[in-house]
């Protein structure tokens, strides 16, 4: 399950991106997660996806 708390979600997503997936799109597709929801929730705590780093910064 994906954490609902934005800070916990940040940690969860960055760990998955670092250890298992080459892109946010790959992770969302594989885990059947709404990419827009993740991007919006993490933007609410001022984190944005960096494609080059493959993480939210």
Phi and psi restraints in degrees (range 20) as a CNS / XPLOR table:
assign (resid 1 and name C) (resid 2 and name N)
       (resid 2 and name CA) (resid 2 and name C) 1.0 -89.2 20.0 2
assign (resid 2 and name N) (resid 2 and name CA)
       (resid 2 and name C) (resid 3 and name N) 1.0 131.4 20.0 2
assign (resid 2 and name C) (resid 3 and name N)
       (resid 3 and name CA) (resid 3 and name C) 1.0 -61.4 20.0 2
assign (resid 3 and name N) (resid 3 and name CA)
       (resid 3 and name C) (resid 4 and name N) 1.0 144.7 20.0 2
assign (resid 3 and name C) (resid 4 and name N)
       (resid 4 and name CA) (resid 4 and name C) 1.0 -87.3 20.0 2
assign (resid 4 and name N) (resid 4 and name CA)
       (resid 4 and name C) (resid 5 and name N) 1.0 -31.7 20.0 2
assign (resid 4 and name C) (resid 5 and name N)
       (resid 5 and name CA) (resid 5 and name C) 1.0 -68.6 20.0 2
assign (resid 5 and name N) (resid 5 and name CA)
       (resid 5 and name C) (resid 6 and name N) 1.0 129.1 20.0 2
assign (resid 5 and name C) (resid 6 and name N)
       (resid 6 and name CA) (resid 6 and name C) 1.0 -58.1 20.0 2
assign (resid 6 and name N) (resid 6 and name CA)
       (resid 6 and name C) (resid 7 and name N) 1.0 -38.6 20.0 2
assign (resid 6 and name C) (resid 7 and name N)
       (resid 7 and name CA) (resid 7 and name C) 1.0 -69.8 20.0 2
assign (resid 7 and name N) (resid 7 and name CA)
       (resid 7 and name C) (resid 8 and name N) 1.0 -41.3 20.0 2
assign (resid 7 and name C) (resid 8 and name N)
       (resid 8 and name CA) (resid 8 and name C) 1.0 -67.1 20.0 2
assign (resid 8 and name N) (resid 8 and name CA)
       (resid 8 and name C) (resid 9 and name N) 1.0 -37.2 20.0 2
assign (resid 8 and name C) (resid 9 and name N)
       (resid 9 and name CA) (resid 9 and name C) 1.0 -62.5 20.0 2
assign (resid 9 and name N) (resid 9 and name CA)
       (resid 9 and name C) (resid 10 and name N) 1.0 -42.1 20.0 2
assign (resid 9 and name C) (resid 10 and name N)
       (resid 10 and name CA) (resid 10 and name C) 1.0 -57.1 20.0 2
assign (resid 10 and name N) (resid 10 and name CA)
       (resid 10 and name C) (resid 11 and name N) 1.0 -49.0 20.0 2
assign (resid 10 and name C) (resid 11 and name N)
       (resid 11 and name CA) (resid 11 and name C) 1.0 -62.3 20.0 2
assign (resid 11 and name N) (resid 11 and name CA)
       (resid 11 and name C) (resid 12 and name N) 1.0 -45.9 20.0 2
assign (resid 11 and name C) (resid 12 and name N)
       (resid 12 and name CA) (resid 12 and name C) 1.0 -60.3 20.0 2
assign (resid 12 and name N) (resid 12 and name CA)
       (resid 12 and name C) (resid 13 and name N) 1.0 -50.3 20.0 2
assign (resid 12 and name C) (resid 13 and name N)
       (resid 13 and name CA) (resid 13 and name C) 1.0 -65.3 20.0 2
assign (resid 13 and name N) (resid 13 and name CA)
       (resid 13 and name C) (resid 14 and name N) 1.0 -46.4 20.0 2
assign (resid 13 and name C) (resid 14 and name N)
       (resid 14 and name CA) (resid 14 and name C) 1.0 -64.6 20.0 2
assign (resid 14 and name N) (resid 14 and name CA)
       (resid 14 and name C) (resid 15 and name N) 1.0 -35.2 20.0 2
assign (resid 14 and name C) (resid 15 and name N)
       (resid 15 and name CA) (resid 15 and name C) 1.0 -64.2 20.0 2
assign (resid 15 and name N) (resid 15 and name CA)
       (resid 15 and name C) (resid 16 and name N) 1.0 -47.0 20.0 2
assign (resid 15 and name C) (resid 16 and name N)
       (resid 16 and name CA) (resid 16 and name C) 1.0 -61.4 20.0 2
assign (resid 16 and name N) (resid 16 and name CA)
       (resid 16 and name C) (resid 17 and name N) 1.0 -42.9 20.0 2
assign (resid 16 and name C) (resid 17 and name N)
       (resid 17 and name CA) (resid 17 and name C) 1.0 -65.4 20.0 2
assign (resid 17 and name N) (resid 17 and name CA)
       (resid 17 and name C) (resid 18 and name N) 1.0 -41.1 20.0 2
assign (resid 17 and name C) (resid 18 and name N)
       (resid 18 and name CA) (resid 18 and name C) 1.0 -67.3 20.0 2
assign (resid 18 and name N) (resid 18 and name CA)
       (resid 18 and name C) (resid 19 and name N) 1.0 -44.7 20.0 2
assign (resid 18 and name C) (resid 19 and name N)
       (resid 19 and name CA) (resid 19 and name C) 1.0 -95.3 20.0 2
assign (resid 19 and name N) (resid 19 and name CA)
       (resid 19 and name C) (resid 20 and name N) 1.0 -23.5 20.0 2
assign (resid 19 and name C) (resid 20 and name N)
       (resid 20 and name CA) (resid 20 and name C) 1.0 -130.4 20.0 2
assign (resid 20 and name N) (resid 20 and name CA)
       (resid 20 and name C) (resid 21 and name N) 1.0 -24.3 20.0 2
assign (resid 20 and name C) (resid 21 and name N)
       (resid 21 and name CA) (resid 21 and name C) 1.0 -128.3 20.0 2
assign (resid 21 and name N) (resid 21 and name CA)
       (resid 21 and name C) (resid 22 and name N) 1.0 145.0 20.0 2
assign (resid 21 and name C) (resid 22 and name N)
       (resid 22 and name CA) (resid 22 and name C) 1.0 -88.8 20.0 2
assign (resid 22 and name N) (resid 22 and name CA)
       (resid 22 and name C) (resid 23 and name N) 1.0 -9.0 20.0 2
assign (resid 22 and name C) (resid 23 and name N)
       (resid 23 and name CA) (resid 23 and name C) 1.0 -159.7 20.0 2
assign (resid 23 and name N) (resid 23 and name CA)
       (resid 23 and name C) (resid 24 and name N) 1.0 161.7 20.0 2
assign (resid 23 and name C) (resid 24 and name N)
       (resid 24 and name CA) (resid 24 and name C) 1.0 -64.4 20.0 2
assign (resid 24 and name N) (resid 24 and name CA)
       (resid 24 and name C) (resid 25 and name N) 1.0 -38.8 20.0 2
assign (resid 24 and name C) (resid 25 and name N)
       (resid 25 and name CA) (resid 25 and name C) 1.0 -61.1 20.0 2
assign (resid 25 and name N) (resid 25 and name CA)
       (resid 25 and name C) (resid 26 and name N) 1.0 -43.7 20.0 2
assign (resid 25 and name C) (resid 26 and name N)
       (resid 26 and name CA) (resid 26 and name C) 1.0 -61.6 20.0 2
assign (resid 26 and name N) (resid 26 and name CA)
       (resid 26 and name C) (resid 27 and name N) 1.0 -44.2 20.0 2
assign (resid 26 and name C) (resid 27 and name N)
       (resid 27 and name CA) (resid 27 and name C) 1.0 -62.9 20.0 2
assign (resid 27 and name N) (resid 27 and name CA)
       (resid 27 and name C) (resid 28 and name N) 1.0 -47.7 20.0 2
assign (resid 27 and name C) (resid 28 and name N)
       (resid 28 and name CA) (resid 28 and name C) 1.0 -63.3 20.0 2
assign (resid 28 and name N) (resid 28 and name CA)
       (resid 28 and name C) (resid 29 and name N) 1.0 -41.3 20.0 2
assign (resid 28 and name C) (resid 29 and name N)
       (resid 29 and name CA) (resid 29 and name C) 1.0 -65.4 20.0 2
assign (resid 29 and name N) (resid 29 and name CA)
       (resid 29 and name C) (resid 30 and name N) 1.0 -46.7 20.0 2
assign (resid 29 and name C) (resid 30 and name N)
       (resid 30 and name CA) (resid 30 and name C) 1.0 -65.9 20.0 2
assign (resid 30 and name N) (resid 30 and name CA)
       (resid 30 and name C) (resid 31 and name N) 1.0 -39.3 20.0 2
assign (resid 30 and name C) (resid 31 and name N)
       (resid 31 and name CA) (resid 31 and name C) 1.0 -93.0 20.0 2
assign (resid 31 and name N) (resid 31 and name CA)
       (resid 31 and name C) (resid 32 and name N) 1.0 -0.4 20.0 2
assign (resid 31 and name C) (resid 32 and name N)
       (resid 32 and name CA) (resid 32 and name C) 1.0 54.0 20.0 2
assign (resid 32 and name N) (resid 32 and name CA)
       (resid 32 and name C) (resid 33 and name N) 1.0 54.3 20.0 2
assign (resid 32 and name C) (resid 33 and name N)
       (resid 33 and name CA) (resid 33 and name C) 1.0 -115.7 20.0 2
assign (resid 33 and name N) (resid 33 and name CA)
       (resid 33 and name C) (resid 34 and name N) 1.0 142.8 20.0 2
assign (resid 33 and name C) (resid 34 and name N)
       (resid 34 and name CA) (resid 34 and name C) 1.0 -74.9 20.0 2
assign (resid 34 and name N) (resid 34 and name CA)
       (resid 34 and name C) (resid 35 and name N) 1.0 110.6 20.0 2
assign (resid 34 and name C) (resid 35 and name N)
       (resid 35 and name CA) (resid 35 and name C) 1.0 -58.5 20.0 2
assign (resid 35 and name N) (resid 35 and name CA)
       (resid 35 and name C) (resid 36 and name N) 1.0 -42.5 20.0 2
assign (resid 35 and name C) (resid 36 and name N)
       (resid 36 and name CA) (resid 36 and name C) 1.0 -59.7 20.0 2
assign (resid 36 and name N) (resid 36 and name CA)
       (resid 36 and name C) (resid 37 and name N) 1.0 -40.8 20.0 2
assign (resid 36 and name C) (resid 37 and name N)
       (resid 37 and name CA) (resid 37 and name C) 1.0 -61.1 20.0 2
assign (resid 37 and name N) (resid 37 and name CA)
       (resid 37 and name C) (resid 38 and name N) 1.0 -44.7 20.0 2
assign (resid 37 and name C) (resid 38 and name N)
       (resid 38 and name CA) (resid 38 and name C) 1.0 -63.8 20.0 2
assign (resid 38 and name N) (resid 38 and name CA)
       (resid 38 and name C) (resid 39 and name N) 1.0 -48.8 20.0 2
assign (resid 38 and name C) (resid 39 and name N)
       (resid 39 and name CA) (resid 39 and name C) 1.0 -60.3 20.0 2
assign (resid 39 and name N) (resid 39 and name CA)
       (resid 39 and name C) (resid 40 and name N) 1.0 -44.3 20.0 2
assign (resid 39 and name C) (resid 40 and name N)
       (resid 40 and name CA) (resid 40 and name C) 1.0 -67.8 20.0 2
assign (resid 40 and name N) (resid 40 and name CA)
       (resid 40 and name C) (resid 41 and name N) 1.0 -42.8 20.0 2
assign (resid 40 and name C) (resid 41 and name N)
       (resid 41 and name CA) (resid 41 and name C) 1.0 -65.4 20.0 2
assign (resid 41 and name N) (resid 41 and name CA)
       (resid 41 and name C) (resid 42 and name N) 1.0 -40.3 20.0 2
assign (resid 41 and name C) (resid 42 and name N)
       (resid 42 and name CA) (resid 42 and name C) 1.0 -76.4 20.0 2
assign (resid 42 and name N) (resid 42 and name CA)
       (resid 42 and name C) (resid 43 and name N) 1.0 -27.8 20.0 2
assign (resid 42 and name C) (resid 43 and name N)
       (resid 43 and name CA) (resid 43 and name C) 1.0 -65.4 20.0 2
assign (resid 43 and name N) (resid 43 and name CA)
       (resid 43 and name C) (resid 44 and name N) 1.0 -28.8 20.0 2
assign (resid 43 and name C) (resid 44 and name N)
       (resid 44 and name CA) (resid 44 and name C) 1.0 -65.5 20.0 2
assign (resid 44 and name N) (resid 44 and name CA)
       (resid 44 and name C) (resid 45 and name N) 1.0 -20.3 20.0 2
assign (resid 44 and name C) (resid 45 and name N)
       (resid 45 and name CA) (resid 45 and name C) 1.0 -112.1 20.0 2
assign (resid 45 and name N) (resid 45 and name CA)
       (resid 45 and name C) (resid 46 and name N) 1.0 21.4 20.0 2
assign (resid 45 and name C) (resid 46 and name N)
       (resid 46 and name CA) (resid 46 and name C) 1.0 66.6 20.0 2
assign (resid 46 and name N) (resid 46 and name CA)
       (resid 46 and name C) (resid 47 and name N) 1.0 38.5 20.0 2
assign (resid 46 and name C) (resid 47 and name N)
       (resid 47 and name CA) (resid 47 and name C) 1.0 -117.2 20.0 2
assign (resid 47 and name N) (resid 47 and name CA)
       (resid 47 and name C) (resid 48 and name N) 1.0 137.3 20.0 2
assign (resid 47 and name C) (resid 48 and name N)
       (resid 48 and name CA) (resid 48 and name C) 1.0 -133.5 20.0 2
assign (resid 48 and name N) (resid 48 and name CA)
       (resid 48 and name C) (resid 49 and name N) 1.0 146.2 20.0 2
assign (resid 48 and name C) (resid 49 and name N)
       (resid 49 and name CA) (resid 49 and name C) 1.0 -71.6 20.0 2
assign (resid 49 and name N) (resid 49 and name CA)
       (resid 49 and name C) (resid 50 and name N) 1.0 128.5 20.0 2
assign (resid 49 and name C) (resid 50 and name N)
       (resid 50 and name CA) (resid 50 and name C) 1.0 -108.5 20.0 2
assign (resid 50 and name N) (resid 50 and name CA)
       (resid 50 and name C) (resid 51 and name N) 1.0 109.4 20.0 2
assign (resid 50 and name C) (resid 51 and name N)
       (resid 51 and name CA) (resid 51 and name C) 1.0 -62.5 20.0 2
assign (resid 51 and name N) (resid 51 and name CA)
       (resid 51 and name C) (resid 52 and name N) 1.0 -38.1 20.0 2
assign (resid 51 and name C) (resid 52 and name N)
       (resid 52 and name CA) (resid 52 and name C) 1.0 -64.8 20.0 2
assign (resid 52 and name N) (resid 52 and name CA)
       (resid 52 and name C) (resid 53 and name N) 1.0 -41.3 20.0 2
assign (resid 52 and name C) (resid 53 and name N)
       (resid 53 and name CA) (resid 53 and name C) 1.0 -87.0 20.0 2
assign (resid 53 and name N) (resid 53 and name CA)
       (resid 53 and name C) (resid 54 and name N) 1.0 -14.1 20.0 2
assign (resid 53 and name C) (resid 54 and name N)
       (resid 54 and name CA) (resid 54 and name C) 1.0 52.9 20.0 2
assign (resid 54 and name N) (resid 54 and name CA)
       (resid 54 and name C) (resid 55 and name N) 1.0 49.6 20.0 2
assign (resid 54 and name C) (resid 55 and name N)
       (resid 55 and name CA) (resid 55 and name C) 1.0 -159.9 20.0 2
assign (resid 55 and name N) (resid 55 and name CA)
       (resid 55 and name C) (resid 56 and name N) 1.0 165.6 20.0 2
assign (resid 55 and name C) (resid 56 and name N)
       (resid 56 and name CA) (resid 56 and name C) 1.0 -89.2 20.0 2
assign (resid 56 and name N) (resid 56 and name CA)
       (resid 56 and name C) (resid 57 and name N) 1.0 128.9 20.0 2
